[in-house]
Amino acid sequence: MSVATGIEQHVKHPDQLYIGGQWVAPLSTALIDVVDSATEEVFLRVAEAGEADLDRAITAARSAFDDGPWPSLAHTERAAYLRRFAAELATRGEAITQLWPRESGALAMVAPHMAPMAAGVFEYYAGLADTYPFEEPVTPTMGSGFGLLVREAVGVVGAIIPWNVPLQLAVQKVAPALLAGCTVVLKAAPEAPGSAYVLAECAEAAGLPAGVFNVVTADRAVSERLVTDARVDKIAFTGSTAAGRRIASLCGQRIARFTLELGGKSAAVVLDDADLTKAATALAGAECFLTGQVCASLTRIVVPRGVHDEFVETLAQVFSQVVVGDPYDPATQMGPLAMARQRDRVEGYIRAGVDSGAKLVTGGGRPGHLERGYYIEPTVFGGVDNSSTIAQEEIFGPVLSVIPAADEADAIRIANDTIYGLNAAVFTEDVDRARAVAGRLRSGTVGHNAMRADTGIAFGGFKQSGIGREGGLEGLLPYLETKMILLDEAPARYREEAAH
């Protein structure tokens, strides 16, 4: 797959911010260096938003909501803008291919699919304009008259996205917010701002009214100002559980609305009738995606004690054969970690695993054939104690921990023994058994014989894996406020409908 000679053709205004429907210069000269995860070289510099820049973006979004036409448009009118947005986004596959692998270590062969998938999210929410009951008549339960149950836009949304899958995580917030009638300030991660710039260019091309969609890139301190600003009605955040706790506490102080899609330490429960080779192959293959930098990764593998050693050997054999290398090489099956600090983090957890007494079966170091880039070997630990650090804390890298269980009930207990509850899987040849075990797992998603998630229906977690859901109809609801209107009699529209 070809590599662009200049990234400027894919990010046209890197030294500017998108505020109030225009590309504007930041109020300072500060720039953010974006580093290629495979070469360790700076490949892009973007404007760094300061507090004054963020204030401009919030002011633009607030004005567009309070004084602009956007919230008062019919949902079908807003849907037309979403469809234009989708059409623009569908053409940006090459841009995402040249940005996402460099920023996050994703494979270039996967990247082209992200733009059409993201466009599909806009199309889906545009379709809800004709089907979702934003307003419906109801019979009052107290007194007489006529009731209307109305679902209105929550207001100005601060959307904060991480660096691992920035495009998909952004559109799952932006598309439903726009359909609802909200205005948005999208805050991109400084490590991976490219997708946010692509979205801003699409918004401009789609002709969104000024201030409806704004994009800035900033560090954590400025992001916190977005969370605490009283003009922002709702925060939509994806990131670490630690950051989510902070956001929830800040929003709680002013009773701001928020949704949080946070971390995970997801369990794969391998039952005694499972095909061990198929299970090992599925789990190793899933962990290759984005080098394990996925909140829903199935990194705790709970297996019957009697087959633990056999399974560990099979898993290590499969995982150790994964080809690690340049994300743009078609032969590569797993790319680098996103940044130096992420590799340091993963290596620290590997040391903690060894120190805990777990058996390092394969991996644990940096690939010897790769002198540059933030690479790490596919790693498997066996005999892991579920109370240990590597079994309880999110590593965000290709490190799998195999934990022995006495029986099915013990496996379920181990799987649930975590502060997280984002994803899970059950490996068994019996679908009814899979359904029964899935019902006992405290997790927002449970897959059968694979790592599965469906952000087109609903995605989110139990416990400290988050609050709320993204994707599908469930993903629209957090951007709506419910209002009850009680009238003496039905308005003309409903009287005319009743007459016919």
C-alpha positions in Angstrom: 0.0 0.0 0.0 1.5 3.3 -1.0 2.6 5.9 1.5 1.9 9.6 0.8 4.9 11.7 0.2 3.3 14.6 2.1 0.7 14.3 4.8 -0.4 17.9 4.0 -2.7 16.6 1.2 -4.7 14.8 3.9 -4.7 17.4 6.6 -5.1 20.8 4.9 -5.1 23.2 7.8 -2.9 21.6 10.5 -1.8 25.0 11.9 -5.4 26.1 12.5 -8.5 25.3 14.5 -12.0 24.7 13.2 -14.2 27.1 15.2 -17.5 28.8 14.2 -17.5 27.2 10.8 -14.1 28.6 9.9 -10.5 27.7 10.0 -8.9 30.1 12.4 -5.4 30.7 13.7 -4.8 29.8 17.3 -4.2 32.6 19.8 -0.7 31.2 20.5 2.1 29.7 18.3 2.2 26.4 20.2 2.3 23.3 18.1 1.9 19.6 18.9 4.3 17.1 17.3 2.6 14.0 16.1 5.0 11.1 16.0 4.9 8.1 13.6 4.6 5.0 15.8 6.6 2.9 13.4 9.5 5.3 12.7 9.6 7.5 15.9 9.7 10.5 13.6 7.5 13.6 13.7 5.2 13.4 10.6 2.7 16.1 11.4 2.5 19.3 13.5 -0.9 20.7 14.5 -2.1 23.8 16.3 -2.4 23.4 20.1 -5.5 25.0 21.5 -5.1 27.0 24.7 -7.8 28.0 27.2 -8.6 31.1 25.2 -9.1 29.0 22.0 -11.3 26.5 23.8 -13.3 29.5 25.1 -13.8 30.6 21.5 -15.0 27.1 20.5 -17.5 26.9 23.4 -18.8 30.4 22.7 -19.4 29.4 19.1 -21.2 26.2 20.0 -23.3 28.0 22.7 -24.3 30.7 20.3 -25.1 28.2 17.6 -27.4 26.4 20.0 -29.0 29.4 21.7 -29.3 31.8 18.7 -28.7 29.7 15.6 -31.2 27.8 13.5 -29.8 24.3 14.2 -31.9 23.2 17.2 -35.1 24.5 15.6 -34.7 22.7 12.3 -36.8 19.7 11.7 -35.0 16.4 12.4 -35.4 15.6 8.7 -33.6 18.9 7.8 -30.7 18.0 10.1 -30.6 14.5 8.7 -29.9 16.0 5.2 -26.8 17.6 6.7 -25.8 14.3 8.2 -26.1 12.6 4.8 -23.9 15.2 3.2 -21.4 14.7 6.0 -21.5 11.0 5.4 -21.0 11.4 1.7 -17.9 13.5 2.3 -16.5 11.1 4.9 -16.9 8.1 2.7 -14.3 9.6 0.3 -11.7 10.0 3.0 -10.4 6.5 3.1 -7.0 7.3 1.9 -6.6 10.1 4.4 -7.4 7.8 7.3 -5.0 5.2 5.8 -2.2 7.7 5.9 -3.0 9.0 9.4 -4.4 6.2 11.6 -1.5 3.7 11.2 1.1 6.4 11.9 -0.7 7.8 14.9 -1.9 4.6 16.6 -0.1 1.6 15.0 -3.2 0.2 13.2 -2.6 -1.9 10.1 -2.9 0.0 6.8 -4.9 -2.9 5.3 -7.6 -2.2 7.9 -7.6 1.5 7.8 -9.4 2.1 4.5 -12.6 0.5 5.9 -12.8 3.0 8.7 -14.1 6.0 6.7 -17.0 4.1 5.1 -17.9 2.6 8.5 -17.9 6.1 10.0 -20.0 7.4 7.2 -22.4 4.6 7.9 -22.9 5.9 11.4 -24.0 9.3 10.1 -26.3 7.5 7.6 -27.8 5.4 10.4 -28.6 8.4 12.6 -30.0 10.3 9.6 -32.4 7.5 9.2 -33.8 7.8 12.7 -35.1 11.3 11.8 -38.1 9.6 10.2 -38.6 6.7 12.7 -37.8 7.9 16.2 -40.6 9.4 18.2 -39.1 12.8 19.2 -42.6 13.9 20.0 -45.6 11.8 20.8 -49.0 12.3 22.4 -49.7 10.7 25.7 -52.7 10.6 28.0 -52.1 12.6 31.3 -52.3 10.4 34.4 -53.2 13.3 36.6 -56.0 15.6 35.6 -57.4 16.1 32.1 -56.2 17.7 28.9 -53.7 16.7 26.3 -50.1 15.5 26.9 -47.0 15.6 24.7 -43.9 13.7 25.5 -41.1 15.6 23.8 -37.4 14.6 23.5 -35.3 17.7 22.9 -31.6 18.3 22.4 -29.5 18.3 25.6 -27.6 21.4 24.4 -23.9 22.0 23.9 -21.8 18.7 23.9 -18.2 18.4 24.7 -16.9 15.3 23.0 -13.5 14.0 24.2 -11.9 11.2 22.2 -8.8 9.1 22.8 -6.0 8.2 20.4 -6.6 4.5 19.7 -9.6 4.6 17.3 -10.3 8.3 17.1 -12.5 8.4 14.0 -15.0 5.7 15.0 -15.2 7.0 18.6 -15.7 10.5 17.4 -18.6 9.8 15.0 -20.4 7.7 17.6 -20.7 10.9 19.6 -21.0 13.5 16.9 -23.6 11.9 14.6 -26.3 11.3 17.3 -25.6 14.7 18.9 -26.1 16.5 15.6 -29.3 14.6 14.8 -30.7 15.5 18.2 -30.1 19.2 17.6 -27.0 19.6 19.8 -23.9 21.6 18.9 -20.5 20.1 19.5 -17.0 20.9 20.5 -14.8 17.9 19.6 -11.6 17.7 21.6 -9.0 15.5 19.8 -6.2 13.7 21.6 -2.8 15.4 20.9 -1.3 12.0 20.0 -3.8 11.4 17.2 -5.5 14.5 15.9 -5.7 13.6 12.3 -9.2 12.1 12.2 -10.6 15.1 13.9 -9.2 17.3 11.2 -10.7 15.1 8.6 -14.1 15.4 10.3 -13.8 19.2 10.4 -13.1 19.3 6.7 -16.1 17.1 6.1 -18.3 19.4 8.2 -17.1 22.4 6.2 -17.8 20.7 2.9 -21.2 19.5 4.1 -22.2 23.2 4.9 -23.0 22.8 8.6 -24.1 26.1 10.0 -21.4 28.1 11.8 -20.7 26.9 15.3 -22.6 23.6 15.1 -19.4 21.6 15.0 -16.0 22.8 16.3 -12.7 21.0 16.5 -9.7 21.7 18.8 -6.7 19.7 19.8 -5.5 20.2 23.4 -3.8 18.6 26.4 -5.5 17.4 29.5 -5.5 20.7 31.4 -7.4 22.4 28.6 -9.7 19.4 28.3 -10.7 19.8 32.0 -11.8 23.4 31.2 -14.2 21.9 28.7 -15.6 19.6 31.4 -16.0 22.4 34.0 -17.4 25.2 31.7 -21.1 25.8 32.7 -21.9 26.6 29.0 -21.3 22.9 28.1 -24.4 20.9 28.9 -23.0 17.4 28.4 -19.7 15.6 28.2 -19.2 12.5 26.0 -15.9 10.8 26.9 -14.0 7.8 25.8 -10.8 7.0 27.6 -9.3 5.5 30.8 -11.3 4.7 33.9 -9.0 7.0 35.9 -9.9 10.0 33.7 -13.5 9.0 33.7 -13.6 9.2 37.5 -12.3 12.7 37.3 -14.8 13.8 34.7 -17.7 12.3 36.6 -16.7 14.1 39.7 -16.3 17.4 37.9 -19.7 17.0 36.1 -21.3 16.0 39.4 -20.3 19.3 40.9 -22.5 21.2 38.5 -25.0 18.3 37.6 -23.8 18.3 34.0 -24.9 15.3 31.9 -22.2 12.8 30.9 -21.6 9.5 29.3 -18.4 7.6 29.8 -17.0 4.7 27.8 -14.0 3.6 29.9 -11.5 0.8 30.3 -11.8 -2.9 30.5 -10.1 -6.1 31.6 -12.4 -8.5 29.7 -12.6 -12.2 30.3 -12.8 -15.0 27.8 -14.4 -18.0 29.6 -13.3 -21.2 27.9 -15.6 -24.0 28.9 -14.7 -27.7 29.1 -16.3 -28.6 25.8 -14.6 -25.9 23.8 -12.2 -26.5 20.9 -9.0 -25.3 22.4 -7.2 -24.7 19.1 -10.1 -22.7 17.7 -10.3 -20.7 20.9 -6.6 -20.0 21.0 -6.6 -18.9 17.4 -9.6 -16.6 17.8 -8.1 -15.0 20.9 -4.7 -14.5 19.5 -6.1 -13.1 16.2 -8.3 -10.6 18.0 -5.4 -9.3 20.1 -3.5 -8.4 17.0 -6.0 -5.7 16.2 -4.4 -2.4 17.0 -1.7 -4.3 19.0 -4.1 -4.9 21.8 -4.8 -1.2 22.3 -8.5 -1.8 22.6 -10.6 -1.3 25.7 -12.7 -4.4 24.8 -9.7 -6.8 24.4 -10.2 -10.3 25.8 -6.9 -10.3 27.8 -8.0 -12.5 30.8 -8.5 -16.1 29.5 -10.2 -18.3 32.1 -9.8 -22.1 31.3 -10.5 -25.4 33.1 -7.5 -26.3 35.3 -7.2 -29.7 33.7 -6.5 -28.2 30.2 -4.6 -25.1 31.4 -1.2 -26.3 30.3 -2.4 -27.6 26.9 -4.2 -24.4 26.2 -1.3 -22.1 27.2 1.0 -24.1 24.9 -1.4 -23.8 22.0 -2.1 -20.1 22.6 1.7 -19.3 22.9 2.4 -21.3 19.7 -0.3 -19.4 17.8 0.5 -15.9 19.2 4.2 -16.2 18.9 3.9 -16.8 15.1 2.2 -13.4 14.6 4.3 -11.3 12.1 5.1 -8.0 13.8 6.3 -5.1 11.7 5.6 -2.0 9.5 1.8 -1.3 9.4 2.1 -0.5 5.7 3.7 -3.9 4.9 0.9 -6.3 3.7 2.6 -9.2 5.4 2.4 -7.6 8.8 -0.2 -9.0 11.2 0.5 -6.6 14.2 1.9 -3.2 14.2 3.6 -1.0 16.9 2.2 0.5 20.0 1.1 4.1 19.6 3.9 5.8 21.5 6.9 5.5 23.6 5.1 5.9 26.9 2.6 3.2 25.9 5.5 0.8 25.2 7.0 1.7 28.6 3.7 1.0 30.2 3.3 -2.4 28.6 6.9 -3.4 29.5 6.2 -2.3 33.1 3.2 -4.7 33.3 5.3 -7.5 31.8 7.9 -7.1 34.5 5.0 -7.0 37.1 3.7 -10.3 35.7 7.1 -12.0 36.0 7.5 -10.6 39.5 4.1 -12.0 40.5 5.2 -15.5 39.8 3.2 -16.0 36.6 4.9 -18.0 33.9 6.1 -16.0 30.9 5.5 -18.5 28.1 6.2 -16.4 25.0 7.2 -12.8 24.2 7.9 -10.2 26.8 10.4 -8.1 24.9 11.0 -6.0 21.9 11.3 -7.7 18.5 15.0 -8.1 17.6 14.5 -7.4 13.9 13.0 -3.9 14.5 15.4 -1.2 15.5 12.9 1.6 15.4 9.3 2.0 16.3 7.3 1.3 19.4 7.1 -2.5 18.9 6.5 -5.2 21.5 6.4 -9.0 21.1 3.0 -10.9 21.4 3.1 -12.0 25.0 1.4 -14.8 26.9 1.5 -15.5 30.7 0.3 -18.8 32.1 -0.7 -19.7 35.7 -1.9 -16.2 36.4 -3.5 -15.4 39.8 -6.6 -13.4 39.2 -5.7 -11.1 42.1 -2.4 -10.1 40.5 -1.7 -6.8 38.8 -1.6 -8.2 35.2 -5.0 -9.8 35.8 -6.7 -6.8 37.3 -5.3 -3.7 35.6 -5.8 -2.7 32.0 -2.5 -3.1 30.1 -3.6 -1.8 26.6 -1.1 -4.0 24.8 -0.7 -7.5 23.4 -0.4 -9.3 26.7 -2.6 -12.3 27.4 -3.1 -13.8 30.9 -4.4 -17.4 31.2 -6.1 -18.1 34.5 -7.0 -21.6 35.7 -10.5 -22.3 37.1 -11.8 -25.3 39.1 -15.1 -25.6 37.2 -17.8 -23.5 35.3 -19.0 -21.7 38.5 -15.5 -20.8 39.4 -14.8 -19.5 35.9 -17.8 -17.2 36.1 -16.7 -16.0 39.6 -13.2 -15.3 38.3 -14.5 -13.5 35.2 -16.7 -11.2 37.3 -14.0 -10.6 39.9 -12.9 -7.2 38.4 -13.8 -3.6 38.7 -14.5 -3.7 34.9 -17.4 -5.0 32.9 -17.0 -3.9 29.3 -16.7 -7.1 27.2 -16.5 -10.9 27.6 -16.8 -14.1 25.6 -17.8 -17.7 26.2 -16.1 -20.5 24.2 -18.3 -23.6 24.0 -19.8 -25.8 21.3 -23.2 -25.6 23.0 -25.1 -22.3 22.2 -27.6 -22.8 25.0 -24.8 -23.2 27.4 -23.2 -20.0 26.0 -26.4 -18.1 26.5 -26.8 -19.3 30.1 -23.2 -18.4 31.0 -23.5 -15.0 29.2 -26.5 -14.3 31.5 -24.2 -14.6 34.5 -21.4 -12.4 33.3 -21.4 -8.8 34.4 -20.5 -7.3 31.1 -21.9 -4.9 28.6 -21.2 -7.3 25.7 -20.7 -11.1 25.7 -19.6 -12.8 22.5 -19.8 -16.5 21.6 -16.6 -18.2 20.4 -15.0 -14.9 19.4 -14.3 -11.3 20.5 -17.4 -9.5 19.4 -18.8 -6.0 19.8 -21.6 -4.2 17.9 -21.5 -0.5 18.1 -24.4 -0.3 15.6 -26.7 -1.6 18.4 -25.2 -0.6 21.8 -21.8 -0.6 23.3 -20.7 0.2 26.8 -20.0 -1.4 30.1 -21.0 -2.4 33.6 -19.3 -1.3 36.7 -16.2 1.0 36.2 -16.2 0.3 32.5 -18.6 3.3 32.0 -21.9 4.9 32.2 -24.3 4.9 29.2 -24.1 3.4 25.8 -22.9 4.4 22.3 -24.2 3.2 19.0 -27.6 2.4 17.7 -30.8 3.8 19.2 -29.3 3.6 22.7 -26.5 5.9 21.5 -29.0 8.7 20.7 -30.8 8.8 24.1 -28.0 10.5 26.0 -28.2 13.5 23.7 -31.9 14.1 24.5 -33.7 15.6 27.4 -37.3 14.5 28.1 -39.9 17.2 28.4 -43.6 16.8 29.4 -46.0 19.3 27.9 -49.5 19.4 29.4 -52.1 21.3 27.4 -55.7 22.1 27.9 -56.5 20.4 24.5 -54.7 19.0 21.5 -52.9 21.3 19.2 -54.2 21.7 15.6 -51.8 19.1 14.2 -53.2 16.4 16.5 -56.8 17.5 16.1 -56.4 17.2 12.3 -54.8 13.7 12.6 -57.6 12.6 14.9 -60.2 13.9 12.4 -58.7 11.8 9.6 
